[in-house]
Amino acid sequence: MAGWCLQYPDDSVLGKTALLRAVLNEIADVPGRAELLRVLDHLDGPAPGEHYVEVFDRKPRRTLHLTWYTDGDTRRRGSSLAELRQYYREHGFEPAENELPDFLPVVLEFAAAADPGTAGELLARFRPGLELLHRNLIKLGTPYQDAIAAVLATIAAATASPVPQPPRELVGLDPYPTGSAR
């Protein structure tokens, strides 16, 4: 459900909000239910597409591409994406070719289809990044913070994880010698 709420709100997504709301209204006592209903209220409001772009497409610390939180803007990210795509294949899931495998709605689609242990393992891997994203969305005051809160509510409680700092790669920036070596 959160995966649908976190996709760009095009006609396909907006055409499903009534169905998503009906499903949520039929189930009770599920983690994140109230939060997802608030996101659906937002999606049914004015200009959700403009808000989505402002929230997710302009700041790296609010990206829905989860390997950014683990690998930053480094060459390592490419191999992490390939490993994630292979992980999906090993578990019988083939994400759409037009989406990166670390895009949160894709990760959530996999989690919904996978067995609970596999889904929990993958979501736990990205928990520190999700927590950072959630804090950044709270600072912004966007309804999308509720969708991330709903995802976090489904991840088994683990020990508090440190706030991740995306790695940086300084290729070719070796420091200059400090002494005069002539």
N, C-alpha and C positions, 0 to 999 in steps of 0.2 A: 504494500500500500504506500509506504514512504517513497519507494522508487518511482511510482507514478507521480506523486506530489513533487518530486525533485527534478522531473524532466521539464524541458522548456514548455511552457503552457501554450502549445499550439492547439489547433482545432481538435486534433485527436485526443489530447489530454483533457481539454476543457469539455469535450463531449462525454467524458466518462465521470465527471465529478458527481453527478447525481447517483450513478451506480456505486461509486466508491463510498459516498455518504450512506447509501442504503445498506451496504455491507457493514460499515462501521456501526450503524444503528442497530443491526441485528446481533452484534456480538457485544458482550459486556465483559468487564474485568480483563481486558487485554492490555498489555503495556503500550502506552503511547496513543491510546484511542482518543482521548480528549485533545491531545496535541495535533493529531492528524485532522480532526474535525475543524480545528482553528485554521489549519493550512487550507483546507477545502473552502472555508469561508473566504479566505483571501483570494483563492483562485476564481471564485465566483464574483469577485469584486471588479472594480475598474482597472484596466491596464496591467494585468498581471505579467504580461510579456516584458514590458518596459522595466518593471521592478526586478524581474528575474535577471535581465541583462545587467542592471545596475549592481545587483548583489553578487552575482557569480562570475561575470565575464570581465570584470575590470580590476580585480585584486587577486594576486596569487594566494594570499592567506585566506581566501574565501572560495577557493576552487573546489569543484566536486571531483577532481581527478586525484585520487588518494595517494598515488605514488609520489606526488609532489611533496607530501608531508614526510615520506620516508626517504626519498632520494633527492629532493630539491631539483634544481635545474642543472643536473649533471648527466654525464654519459651513462651512469649507472641506471638511470631511469628507464632507458631503452631495454636493458636486459631484464629489469623488473617487470616491465610490460609484457615481454616475451614469456617470462616465467609464469606470469599470471594467466596469460592466454593458454599456455600448456597445462596449467593446473585445472583450468576449466575443461579442457579436452579430456584430461584424465578422469574427470568426473562426469563425462557425457554431456557437457554443456558447450554450445558454440554460440558466442555472442555475435551480434550483427557486425559485419565488417566495417561499417561506417562509424562505429563507436570504439573508443579506446577501452580496453578491458578493465581499467581502473576507475572508470566513470561510475560514480556512486550508484546511480540507478541500475547499471549493468551488474555491479557487485550485489545489489539487493535482489535483482532478478535471479541471479545464480543462487543466492542464499535461500530464496523462496522455493527453488526447485531441488536443492541439495538436501541430503539428510541433515538433521539438526546438528550433529557433531561436526560435520564438514563445514556447514554454514557458520557455526559458532567459532570454529578455528579461524576461518578467513576474516570474519568481522572483528575478532579479537586482535588479529594482526594489525588492523587499521584503527583500532580504538584510540590510540594517542592522537592520530590525525583528526579523527572525528571529534574528539574532545576539544582540540584547538579550533577546529572549524565552528563548533557549537559556541565556544566563547566569543569568537569573532563575530558571529551572527547576532549574539546577544548584544554586543556593543553597538551593532548597527541598528538593532531594534526591528529586525525583519521577522515576519511570520514564519519564514523558513527555518528559524531556530527551533520551532516546534517539531518540524519533520526530523531534524537531526536528533532532538531530544527523544523522539519516538524510537529512532534506530538505537540510540544508546541505551534506552530502557530495555531493549530486547537482548542486549549483549550481557552475558553473565558477569556479575559484579566481580571485578578483579582488584588487586591492590592498586592504589592510586598510581598512575603512571606520570612521569615527568612531562612537562610541556615540551613537545619536540621542536627542535630548531632545524629547518630544512638545511641539508648540507649545501655547501658552495664549493665549486671547483675552481681552482685558480691555476689553470693550465698555462704554463709558460711564464708564470710570474714569480720566478725564483728571486729571492732578494738579492740586491746588488751587494757586492763585497763592501764592508765598512772600512777596511784599511786600504792604504794605497799599496797595492801589490804590483810594483813595476819592475 
